[in-house]
Amino acid sequence: MESNEAHKKGWVKWVGGAVLAVVAGLAVAAYMKYEEKREEYVKALEAYARLPEMPIEITYRKALMGPGLVVAFKNRSTRSLSVAATFTNPTLRQEKAFRVDIPANGVTEFGHREGWAFASGDSIKVVHNEYKPLNVSLP
């Protein structure tokens, strides 16, 4: 009987050791995956920090004809820029993305005729892969 009990204890120890080894392996794998993701995140942050500021100034005025405001995108760089601009109206819960082409050292205006009647409180996000994004809210 003692040998049968010793056999059971040995079996329990072996199974316990195997479970412990699997748990330890999973913990190491999870930690390695975490470190890999953290490294990717740090690299992305460093790359973002190296991006220059968006060379665009955004101003607005009342529309001469039609509703809302007209937004002017002034390009301060010496080359033409095509940017992705996302306009959001939080009051109406509307959002729409547009491509805006701005000539070198030029201005492109955008308003209801181009597809968005700006209003006070609207937000504008301008994105170009070579610059930090630009976020503006109309007062």
Number of C-alpha atoms within 10 A of each C-alpha: 6 7 8 9 10 11 12 12 12 12 12 12 12 12 12 12 12 12 12 12 12 12 12 12 12 12 12 12 12 12 12 12 12 12 12 12 12 12 12 12 12 12 12 11 11 11 10 14 12 11 13 11 12 18 16 20 13 19 13 16 13 14 17 9 9 12 15 17 21 23 23 19 22 19 22 18 15 11 12 14 19 13 18 17 19 17 21 21 19 11 10 8 7 10 14 11 14 14 12 17 17 22 18 14 15 18 18 14 18 19 20 16 13 10 10 21 19 25 18 12 14 19 18 21 16 23 18 14 10 12 16 17 18 17 13 15 15 15 9
